[in-house]
């Protein structure tokens, strides 16, 4: 067990199963996302244990954790989530030369009360590059490459191998831009 201050026999019981605390920590540490949790008072109280993260922001106002030029945007996102006008807000931008998608999710209890916000930050550079290389226009079915396949066409291919005219094709034109809309900071 790692040097984490929790009991070895502690479990979280969910409707979908149970997981011990050591496994939960390892799951969060393994995920290729940065997760941040801000409580209902907009205090930064938790982050995923990725090795590149620091805890200097913990228990501080989330507004103090951002550069001054983006504080108005952070206030707007929090306002939308607090009010219930939005349950998710996303922002695409370039960070350290990588296209990045940041999603902010309102966390609510069963009664719909706002508990806080979960920020999920994902480096999507590799995904965008796959799209730009037209990787998603090919599929593999039973070990064979199927050109210009979408998930739907792969399913059609598996279900009706005789009539290829029924297969759906990718609607993206060759050379069309992929992953547009990123804000360069």
N, C-alpha and C positions, 0 to 999 in steps of 0.2 A: 504494500500500500504506500502511496505517496505521503509526503509530509503535509497533509491537509488536515486541518482540525475538525474532523467529523468521525462519528462512530462507524466502525466497520460493518456493523449489522443494521444500519439505518437504511430504510427503504422508503421510496415514494410509491404509493399505491394509486394507480390511475385506472379509469374504466377500461383501458386497453392493455393493462399489465402492470408489472411492478419493476422498478429499477433501483439499484442501490446508489448511494451518494457517490461512491468512487466511480462507478460507471457513468453517472451523469456528468461528473467533472471531466472524465476522459472524452465523452461525447462532445461536450462544448469545446474542449481543447483541440479536438480533431477536425471539427467543422471548418470549412474554408471560408467562413464568414466572420466578420466582427459583429458581435451583438452587444448592444448597450441598453440598459434599462433605466428609465427616468420615472420616478414615482409621481403621484398626483400633485405633489407640491413642487414639481419640476426640479427635484434634486436628483443628481446623477448618483445612483446607488449600487449598480452592478454592471460588470462587463465580462465578456467571455474571456477565459484564461489563455488566450493565444499568447505565444512567447514574446511577441513584439509589443504587447500592450503594457501600459503603466497604470498605476492606481492613484496618480496625483489628482485626478478629477473627482474621485469618490467623495460623496457627501457634500458636494458643492452645487450651486445653482447651475443648471445646464447652460444658462446664458453666459456664465463666466468661463465656460469650456470652449467657446468658439471665438474666432476673430471678430472684431467689431463690425467689419463690413458685412458679415452674414447674420448678425444678431437679428435684424428685422425679419429675415426669412425664417429663422428658428422660432421667433415669436409667432409668426403667421402659421407655421406648421403646428405648433402647440395649441394655438387658438382653434384651428380647424379640428384637431383631435379631441381637445377638451369639450368643445361644444357639441360634438357628435355630427357636425356637418360632413366630416370625412372620417372613415375608419382606417384609411391608408393613404399616405402621400408619398410620392416617389420623386427622386431627383437623380438625374444622370449628369455626371461630370467627369472630368479627367483629373486624376490625382496621381502625382508622381509619374506622369506619363502613361498611366493605365486608365482605360475607360472603366468607370466605376458606377454601379447602381446602388443608390441608398434608398431604402424604404423605411418609412416610419409607420408603425402600426399602433392604433389605440388599443390598449388592453382594458377590457371591461369585465366586471363580475356578472353573474347570472342575472342580476337586476338591471344591468346596463349602465351601472355607475362607472365612471372613469377611474381606473386605478393607476394608470401611467402609460408610458409609451415605450415601445421596443423599436430600437433602430437597428436595422440589418444592413450592413455594408458589404458589398460583394464586388470583387475585381472581376469584371466581365470581359476583359481584354481577350482571353482565349476563346470565349464563346463567340465574340464578334469576329475574330479571325477565322474561326471555323465557317461562319456564315459567309464571309468575304471570299473564302476559298471554295464556296459552293458545296461544302461538305454535307449540308443538309439536303442537297438535291440527289443524294445517293443513299441507298439503304442496303442492308444486307439481310437477305431472307434465306434461311437454311444454308448459310455459307456462300451464297451467290450474291454478287453485287447487282442491285437493281437500279439502273440509272434514273435520275429525276424522280425519285420516290419520295413521297411524303409518308408520314405515319399512316394516314388513311389508305394510301395506295399500297403500302406493304400489307395491310390487313386485307385489302381487296385481292392482292396477289396470292395471299395464303388461302383465301376462301374461294377464289374463282380464277384459277390459273389458266383456264381455257380462253377466257374472253378479256384480252388486255385492253380493249376499247373502254371497258368500264372503270379502269383505273384512273384515279384522280392524279393530276400532275401539279407540280409546283406552279403557283401563279406569279411568282417573282420573275421579272424579266432578267435575262442574263446581263450582268454588269450593273444592275440596279444597286444603289447604295444600301448598305446594311448598317444597323446601329447608328443611325443619325440622331441628332438631338442632344449631343453631349455638350455640356458647358465646360469650357476650358478655363481653369483657375490659375 
